[in-house]
Amino acid sequence: MSALTTDLDLKVPVIAAPMAGGASTPALVVAAARVGGLGFLAAGYKTPQALSDQMDTMRTEESRSVSMFLPPTRYLSTPPPSEPMPRRFR
């Protein structure tokens, strides 16, 4: 295995990349973790509550991660949510 998979303590060289738009689901993240890989949940277009709910479904897995990006406001068709990010995500 590579230095990256060794550094991440992965059992298999599987990294499920985050894919915004629906392909990256909690089920995919959990599946990657269960075979010894690392799964990422895409969070860029989710509300804080939706992200929190999805993270709760993954909480028991050892190998999980969340990928978050914040596009510049000028590119958003709707303004970002006004609700604050839950404390555990800051």
MARLOMAR-716133 format. One record per residue: residue in one letter; y, x, z of N, C-alpha, C, O in turn. Coordinates in steps of 0.05 Angstrom, whole numbers, plus 5000, padded with zeros to 4 digits. Atoms other than C-alpha are relative to their C-alpha. Example, Ala and Ser with C-alpha at 12.3 -4.5 7.8 and 13.67 -1.06 7.14 Angstrom:
// MARLOMAR-716133
a497650185000491052465156502450185000502450395013;s497649844999497952735143502249855014504449955018;
***
This chain:
// MARLOMAR-716133
m497650175000500050005000502550185000502450415007;s497549855002507250214991501350035027500649905047;a498549964975512150455043501349745009501549685033;l498750254993515649775040498049825014498749715035;t501950184987509349375056499150125027498549975046;t500749884974507649875111502249965020501749895043;d497750044981514649845141500249725009501049675032;l499950294993514249085140497549915015497449685023;d502550064986507349115172498549774987497549595000;l501450215015504348675117497150084996496550324992;k502949955004496848615110499350024970497550164963;v500349995029497348495035502750034987504749954999;p497449965013502848674985500949754986501349744961;v499150265011505147954975502749945013502949925038;i497450094990512447774981500849764983501249794959;a499250255014514247054962503049995001504249935022;a497149985001521347124939501449735003500249524995;p498650254997526546594955500949914972502050064956;m499250115026527946134896501549745005500349545012;a498450244995533645644903499449794980498649854957;g500550215018532744974872497449855005496749674990;g502350154993526344754905497350154999495450065011;a502549875003520945254886499250145026496850175032;s500549874974521545604954499949795021501949685029;t500450214980518645125005498850125025497750345025;p501349904976516345195077497050044995495850235006;a502949975005509145095051499550274986497450404992;l500449745014509945705004500450235020498950425019;v499549794980512846125061497650035019496750255024;v502350004982507145925107497550114986496050274998;a502449905015501846065053500250304997498150435001;a499749715002504646765042499450135027498150345028;a500449894973504646895117497150005008496050185020;r502850034992497546645126498150204986496050264997;v501749805013494747145076500950285007499750484997;g499149744991498547715109502450114986503150344989;g497649925015504647735064502649915015502549835038;l497450084989512047565075501149784981501449834957;g498850225015515046905053502949975007503750005030;f497150054996522446765044500649714992499749614972;l499150275006525546075047502950024989504650145002;a497350005011531645985002501649795015500849575019;a498450184984537245675042502849964989504549835002;g497350005010543445744998501349734996503749715001;y498850265005544445014981499249795020499649555015;k500950194979541644695044502249965021503750145027;t498250054977545644365099498850145024496450205024;p501149884976544944685167497749845012495749955021;q502150164989540744095190497450024983495250034994;a502449985018536044125129498650275004496250295005;l501149744996535144875140498650015028496450125030;s501150014974533844765214497349865000495349955012;d502550165002528544235199497850154986495550164996;q502049855014525044675149499050245016496750315015;m500849774984525145275195498249925023496450075031;d501750104979522044855250497149984991495250025006;t502850035010515944735205498750274997496350294994;m501149735004515145495197499950165026498950395026;r499649854976516445705269497550145011497750345024;t502449894988509245845288498850244984497150384993;e501149785017508046345231501350275009503650275017;e499049744993508847085244501950134980503950244987;s498549865021511547325178501649804983500549674965;r498350195014517346915153502950105000503650265016;s497349925002524447005132501649794985500449624971;v498250195014530446615105502050164984503250364994;s498049875017534846825047502349814997502049594988;m497750185001541846555050502250144984502850374988;f497749905014547546645002502149785001501449545002;l497850195000554246315002501750054976503350244975;p498449965024557246234933503049955006503749805024;p497150064996564846264929500649714996499449574979;t499450295000567745584942500949904973500349674966;r499050095026570845554873497749924981498149784961;y502350075017563745504843498449765010496649674996;l501450234989561444934887501049744988503549704985;s499150265010561544234858500949825023502449635019;t499250144977562243964928500750205022499650425022;p499349804980565444294988497750065018495949895022;p502249934982560844655037500149805024502149695030;p500150184977558544245097501950085022502350325027;s498049944979563644195153498650045027499850145045;e501449974975558344185207499450305005498750444986;p500549724995557444855242497150074997495349905000;m502749905001551345285232498849995028500150085047;p501250004973546445175290500050295012499750484998;r499649754986547245725342497750204994498350444992;r502249815003540246025331500150134973498550324969;f499949875027542046195258502450194997502650314977;r497749825002548346585273499350285007501050465007;
***
